[in-house]
Amino acid sequence: MTASMGFGIIAEGDGVLQAYQDLSAAPGAGIAAVMVDSPTLRRELHAVLSAHFVETAEEVCADPDVKAVYISLLGQAREQAIRQALSAGKHTLVAGPWDAPLEEAQALCALAEERQVALGISAPWAVSGAHVAARTLARAGLLGEIVSWRDDLLRPQPMADAMRQALRPLALFSWLTGLQAEQVYALEAPRAQGLELLAMLVRYATGCVGSLQVGRGIPGGPGMHPQGLRIVGTVGQLDLTEEPMVYRTRSSEDAPAHTWQRIRHAGPRGDRTQAIAQFAASVRAGQEPPFAGQAALEPLRIIEAAQRSVGAGAPTEMVH
């Protein structure tokens, strides 16, 4: 039986308990050290959890039993913790979405390569059996040439920064298809009565065009139509708004043509626990984690170009 990989946890507040629960349930992962910088919280958690608690990220990274570090932080604190873990030679898994500035993210990926350790982003869809099957359909050409995608993230309630919200569909499309963006045009609609809207067009090297709207304060409430990613090919379409579905104009042994079908798969349902388990398994096998490297950088490149486009009021070219 393969021994569990010892993980250290670097998180804050409620994120500590959530990370502990996710790691505890992940096959092939064990908890070697947990950072809790608050003495009060450390005493409370020590009374109910069985773990080695430390005060600082440095102590987590210096622990010889820690082979990998799970980081659930935001902003500059997250990037600092990633750098500490990689510099200490620890494999590192970051709770997504990863919205680091592009230049800093590129430097961290370069550091991981230099230290010969894995840097992965926890993305539950990257370990979901249905989404892995959808990826196979797209990359095997069973949808034909990918010509467009669309997603609308329109919410009645307040939400976080629009650019951060855009990361998930951008990352998901990049992971599914492997297509590389060339140009981005992003516009912000005038704000009025609490309504905020960002619209984005993305053109890819193959000629594919993606469109995305992210907004808050949108009239509609809970009864709004389900929103999610749709990918259109020349001979088929993927609908990832709820349960992944596929439509194809050509029949196959397991799917008739001209009808929507649930994507058949034998894999797991993607969640944080499965993302941790798959990361550990990939590291043991010497393979790249499910969502890492250039796939993780591509959405950040698009966001960087979108920010430049909003400022210029014009389309901008990608930086690769």
VEXDREN-180281 format. One record per atom (N, C-alpha, C): x, y, z. Coordinates in steps of 0.1 Angstrom, whole numbers, plus 2048, in hexadecimal, padded with zeros to 3 digits. Layout:
N
XYZ...
***
This chain:
320
8087F480080080080080980D8008068167F780E8227F680C82B80281783080881683981481084681080984D81980385A81680E86481580B86E80C81487980A81188381581C88781C81A89182781889F82280C8A58258098B382180A8BC82D80F8C882A80E8D38348038DC82F7FC8E28387F18EC8357F58FA8397F490382F7F69118327E991882E7E191C8387D49228357D192C8417C693383F7C193C84A7B393A84D7AF93D8597A193D85D79A93085B78E93185578692585278D91C84879692284079D91A8367A590F83C7AA9118487B290684F7AA8FA85179E8FB8577958F08597918E984C78D8F18427898EC8357948E482F7A08E982F7AC8E28297AE8D58317AD8D683E7AF8CA8467A58BF8427998C384178E8B983D7918B38307948BC8267968B78187A28AD8187AD8B181E7B98A881E7B789B8267AF89C8317AD8908387A588683079D88A82779488181F79B87D8127A788380F7AD8808027B68738027B28697FA7BB85D7FA7C98617F67D385B7FD7E185D7F97E786A7FF7DF8718077E487D80D7E387C81D7ED8818247ED8828327F18908367EE8938437F08A18487FC8A08518078A784D8138A78558158B385E80F8BF8598118CB8618068D585D8018DD8667F68E68637FA8F48697FB8FE8617FE90C8667F191286C7F29178787E791E87E7EE92A8867ED9368817F59418877EE9478937E29448967DB9498A17DC93F8AD7E29438B87E393A8C47D59358C87CB93D8C87BE9398CD7B892F8C47B99318B77B49278AD7BC91A8AE7C991C8B07D19108B17CD9078BC7CA90D8C87C69058D37B88FF8D17AF9068CA7A29018C77A38F58BE7AB8F68B37AC8EB8AA7B48DF8AF7BE8E28B87C58D78BE7BC8CF8C77B28D58CC7A98CD8D57A08C38CD79E8C68C07948BE8B979B8B68AD7A78BB8A97AD8B589D7BA8AE8A17BE8A389A7CA89D89C7D48A18917DD8AA8957E68B088B7F28B68927FD8B888B8088C08908068CE88C8048D78958018E589380E8ED8948108F788B81B90088C81690E88A81F91888C81B92688C81D92D87F82792887782A93086B82B92785F82B92D85382D92684683B92084584492884B85292384B85491685284D91485D84E9078648478FC85C83D8FF8558368F484D8408F08428478FA83B8508F783085D8F08358618F284186D8ED84786B8DE84C85E8DA84E85B8CD85485F8C284A8698B984E86D8AE8458628A48418578A384984C89A8468438A083C8448AD83983C8B482F8428B282183B8AB8198408A980B8398B280182D8B68058258BF7FD81E8C980581B8D58008148DF8088078E38007FC8E48087EF8E88037ED8F68087EB9007FF7EA90E8027DC9137FF7D69198097C991F8077C992D80D7CE9368057D09448097CC94D7FD7CB95A7FF7C89637F47D396D7F37D49737E77DC97E7E47EB97B7E67F29867EB8019857EC80597B7F77FD97980180096E80B8019618047F895E7FB7F89517F480594F7EC80895A7E48149597DB8219587E482295E7EF82D95D7F882E94F7FD82394980182393B8068279317FC8239347EF82692B7E483692B7E283B9377E284A9397E08519327EC84C9337F885392D80385391E8028489187FE84690A7FC84F9047F184F90B7E68579077DA8669087DD86A9137E48789157E787D90A7F18749057F98778FA8028778ED7FC8748EC7EF8748DF7E78678D77EA85C8DE7ED8508D77F08468D87E48408CD7E08368CD7D682A8D67DC8248DD7D381A8E77D880D8E77D18028E67D87F58E67D27EE8F27D87E88FB7CF7E29077D37D39067D17CB90A7DB7BD90B7D97B99157CF7B29117C57AE91A7BA7A29227BE79E92D7B67A69307AA7B39387AD7BD9377A47C993E7A67C994A79E7C89567A57C796379E7D396B7A07DF9657A07EB96C7A27EE9757967F69807987FA98878D80297F78380198177680797876C81697676F81D98277082C98177183097977D82997B78982C97379582996479381E96178D81A95378A82594C78182A95377783494E76E84194B77684495477F85095378784F94779084394579684193979F84292C79783C92C78B83D92078384B91D78085392777D86192577986992078686592579286C92079E8699117A085C90D79E8588FF7A08618F67968628FB78A86A8F37808798F278587E8FE78988C8FE78E88E8F579A8848F47A38868EC7AF8818DE7AD87C8DB7A18778CE79C86D8C87A68638D17A98578CD7B184B8D17A98408CC7AD8338CE7A682C8DB7AC8268E37A381E8EE7A88108EC7A18068E97A87F98E67A37EE8EF7A97E38F17A17D88F97A67CC8EF7A87C68F07B47BA8E77B67AE8EC7AE7AB8E47A479F8E779B7978DA79B78C8D97A27848CD7A37808C879577D8D178B7798CC77E7848C57777908C777B79C8C077479D8B27787968AE7837968A078778889A78777E8A178177189C77F77089277376B88677576A87D76B76388275E75888976175088F75575889974E75F8A27557678AC74E7738A674777989C74D78489574678088F73977488973A76E88372D76B88E7237668997287638A571F7708A971877B8AA7207888AE71B78C8A471078A89871278E88E7087868906FB7798936FC7718956F07778A16E877A8AC6F077E8B86E978C8B76E37958B06EA7A38AF6E57A58A46DA79B89B6DA79C8906D07958946C37908A06C278A8A56B677C8A06B477689A6BE7688946BC75D89F6BC7618AB6BF7588B66BD75B8BE6B07658B96A976A8C169D7738CC6A27758D669A77D8E169D7758EA6A777B8EE6B27758F66BC7749056B676890A6B57669176AF7629226B975C91E6C47589296CE7559236DB75592C6E57509286F27499346F874093270273993D70973693971773794372073294172D72D94F73272394E73B71D95A74171D95875072496075772496076671C96C76B70F96B76A70797776E70097477A70297B7856FD9787926F59847976EA98279E6E298D7A56E99927B16F19897B86F798D7C47059937C270B99A7CC71999F7CB7229937C972D9957C373798B7C17459917C274F9897C175D98E7C17619957B476D9997B37729A07A876F99979B76A9A079176599978477199277D77D99777D78899077778B98377E78A98378B78C97679378196C78F77597178E76A96878A76C96277C77296977377496576677E95A76578795876F79194E76E78C94076C78193C77377D92E77277992A76377093175C76D92D74F77992E74578293874778E93973F79792D74179992974E7A191E75179B91174C78E90F74E78890374A78990173B78690C73378790A72479590772079F90E7267AD90B7237B18FD7267AC8F87317B08EA7357A98E072C79C8E37287948D972079A8D871279E8E370C7A28E46FE7B18E56FB7B88EB7047C68EE7017C98F96F87BE9016F47C090C6EA7C69176F17CE91F6E97D692A6EE7D09376E97CD9406F27C794D6EE7D19566E87CD95F6DF7D59686D87D19776DA7C49796DC7C09876DE7B49886E77B39926EF7A89946F87A29A26F77959A36F778E9B06F87849B07037879B870D77E9B97197799C771B76C9C771F7659D472175D9D372E75D9DE7357549DF7417499E873D73C9E47407319EC73E7309F774972AA02746728A0D750720A0775C725A0A76871EA05774712A0E777707A0777A6FAA0E77D6F1A067866ECA0C7916E3A0579A6E89F879F6F59F77A26FB9EB7A86FE9E179E6FC9E37916FF9D978770D9DB7817159D17817239D177B7249C677172A9C976672C9BF75B7399C07547409B575274C9B474B7499AA73F74C9AE73374B9A67277599A472175B99771D76999471876798B70B76F98E7017709866F577F9816F47819746F278E96F6F178F9686E379A96B6DC79C9656CF7A995C6D17A79506CB7B29456CD7BA9446C07C593D6C17CE93C6B57C79346AA7BE92B6AD7B79236A37AC92B69C7A89376A179D93E69C79193D6A57919346AF7869336B97849406C07779436C377494F6CB76C94B6D77709506E276994E6EF76395B6F475795A6FA7509666FF74C96370E74E96E71674B96C72474597972A73A97873173598373973598074873A98974F73A98875E73399476472999276C72299D77171B99A77F7199A57867119A47937079AF7936FD9AC79C6F29B679D6E89B47916E99A878B6E19A577F6D29A17846C89A777E6BA9A37826B899577E6B198D7866AD9807836AC97778F6B59777986B496F7A46B69607A26B19587AB6B49497AB6AE94379F6A494979869E94278D6A59447806B194A7806B894D7746BC94076D6BD93F7606C19337596CF92F75C6D192275E6DF91D7616E99237586F492775D6FF92D75570C92475671392374C71F91B74C72591A73E73091373D73891373173190A72673191071A72D90870E73890970473B8FE6FE7468FE6F37408F86E77429006DC73C8FC6CF7478F86C57468EC6BF74F8E76B57478E66A874E8E269D7488E169073F8D568F7418CB6977388BF6977338BB6A47338C46AE72E8C16BB72F8CC6C57298CA6D17288D56DB7298CF6E97308D66F27308D27007288DC7087208D77117188E071A71C8DD7287238E572F7288E373C7218EC7477148F074370D8F974C7098F27597068E57587028DD76470A8D07637038C57617098B875F70F8B975071B8B574E7218B67417198AE7367168B572B70F8AF7207168B17137148A870971A8A96FC70F8A76F27118AE6E77098AD6DB7128AB6CF7108A06C771889E6BB71089B6AF71589F6A470E89D69771289069071B88969771F87C69271D87169C71886569871685B6A27228546A672284E6B272D8456B67278396BC72F82F6C172A8236C67218256D372582F6DA71E8316E771583E6E77148456DC70C8516DC7068546CE6F98546CD6F38586C06F58666BD6F48696B06F68776AB6E987F6AE6EB88D6AE6E08966AE6D78956BB6DD8926C66D68926D36E08956DE6DB89C6E86E38A06F46E48936FC6F18907016F48857096FC8897156F988372170288572C71087F72871A88572C72888072972A87473272D86872B72F85C73373E85C73873F85774474C85774A74C84D75675884975A75984076576284677076585376F76E85A77876685F78476D86578D76786B79A76087879775987C7A17538897A175E8937A776089E7A076B8A67A47688AF7B07718AF7BA7708B87C577E8BA7CB77F8C27D578C8C67DB7948BA7E078D8B07E67938A47EB79989C7DF79289B7D57978937C97A389B7C37A28A87C27AD8B07BD7BA8AE7C57B98AD7D27C58AA7DA7CA89C7D77C18927D77C58857D47CC8837C77C688A7BD7CC8897AF7DA8907AF7DB89B7B67E88A27B77F38997BD7EF8927C87F98897CF7FC87E7C67F38787BF7F586D7B67FE8717AA7FC87D7A580488279A81388479E81588A7AA82288C7AF82987E7B18238757B68298687B882D8617AB8258637A182785D79483186678B83587179083E87A78983788177D82A88377E82288977381E89777781B89F76D8168AC7708088AB7768058B37817F78B37877EC8B677D7E08B37807D58B57767D48C37717D68CD77A7D58DB7757E28E377A7EB8E57717F88EB7747FF8F176880A8F676A8138FB75F80C90575680E90374980990D73F7F990D73F7F39027427E49037437DF90C74E7E790D7597E39167647E79247617F19267597F59347557ED93A74A7E79327427DF9387367D494173B7CB93D7447C19467497C695374F7D29527557D895E75B7DD9687507E29627457E696A7397DA9717347CF96A7337C397072D7BE97C7367BE97A7437BA98474D7C399074C7D098E74B7D99997497D69A173D7D399A7327D09A17257C29A87267B99A272D7AC9A872F7AD9B57377B59B57417B89C27497BE9CD7417C79C97387CD9D372F7C39D87257BA9CF7217B09D27177A59DC71D7A19DA7297989E373079E9F17317AB9F17357B29FE7367B3A067297B69FE71E7B8A047117ABA0670A7A09FF70D794A007067959FA6F879E9F06F67A09EA6E97A59DC6EB7A49D46E07AA9C66E17B99C76E47BE9BD6EB7CC9BC6EE7D19AE6EB7DE9AD6E77E49A16E47E999A6F07E998D6F07EE9856FB7FD9856FC80298470981098370B81497470F81C96E70682096070982E95F70C
***
